Amino acid sequence: MFARIKKAGRYEYLQIVENHREDKKSVQRVIATVGRIDELKGKGDIEGLIRSLSRFSERALMVL
């Protein structure tokens, strides 16, 4: 899984995406659209999301 920015019109959205194989092709599936980047940055929600997800990582190091 990974995060990506998807452009739609004049807005950019943060999405969580996974890759999997169908036959011999790699296919991406959107797990969740988190929200518009400008709104997430404005509220500081991106940092909160990263902080929350880092609790589940054994190797991630977060600098405050």
C-alpha positions as CSV (number, residue, x, y, z in Angstrom):
1,M,0.0,0.0,0.0
2,F,1.0,3.6,-0.6
3,A,-0.3,7.1,-0.6
4,R,-0.8,9.1,-3.7
5,I,-2.1,12.5,-4.8
6,K,-4.9,12.3,-7.4
7,K,-5.8,15.4,-9.4
8,A,-9.4,16.0,-10.2
9,G,-10.3,19.3,-11.8
10,R,-8.6,22.0,-9.8
11,Y,-8.3,19.9,-6.6
12,E,-5.8,17.3,-5.4
13,Y,-6.9,14.4,-3.2
14,L,-4.9,12.2,-0.9
15,Q,-5.6,8.5,-1.6
16,I,-4.5,5.2,0.0
17,V,-3.9,2.7,-2.8
18,E,-2.9,-0.9,-3.1
19,N,-1.3,-2.9,-6.0
20,H,-2.3,-6.4,-6.9
21,R,-2.0,-8.7,-9.9
22,E,-4.9,-9.7,-12.2
23,D,-3.7,-12.3,-14.8
24,K,-0.3,-10.8,-15.6
25,K,-1.2,-7.1,-15.1
26,S,-0.5,-5.0,-12.1
27,V,-3.7,-3.3,-11.1
28,Q,-4.2,-0.5,-8.5
29,R,-7.2,-0.3,-6.3
30,V,-8.1,2.8,-4.2
31,I,-8.7,1.7,-0.6
32,A,-9.7,5.2,0.6
33,T,-9.8,8.8,-0.4
34,V,-8.7,10.7,2.7
35,G,-9.6,14.1,1.5
36,R,-8.6,17.2,-0.3
37,I,-4.9,18.1,0.2
38,D,-5.6,21.8,0.7
39,E,-8.1,21.1,3.4
40,L,-6.0,18.5,5.2
41,K,-3.0,20.8,5.2
42,G,-5.1,23.7,6.5
43,K,-6.4,21.8,9.5
44,G,-3.1,20.0,10.2
45,D,-4.8,16.6,9.7
46,I,-1.9,15.1,7.6
47,E,0.5,15.2,10.6
48,G,-2.2,13.7,12.9
49,L,-2.8,10.9,10.4
50,I,0.9,10.1,10.1
51,R,1.3,10.2,13.9
52,S,-1.6,7.9,14.3
53,L,-0.3,5.4,11.7
54,S,3.2,5.4,13.0
55,R,2.1,3.6,16.2
56,F,1.7,0.4,14.1
57,S,5.2,0.6,12.5
58,E,8.1,-1.2,14.1
59,R,10.7,0.7,12.0
60,A,9.3,4.2,11.4
61,L,11.0,7.0,13.2
62,M,9.0,10.2,13.6
63,V,10.6,13.5,14.2
64,L,8.5,16.1,15.9
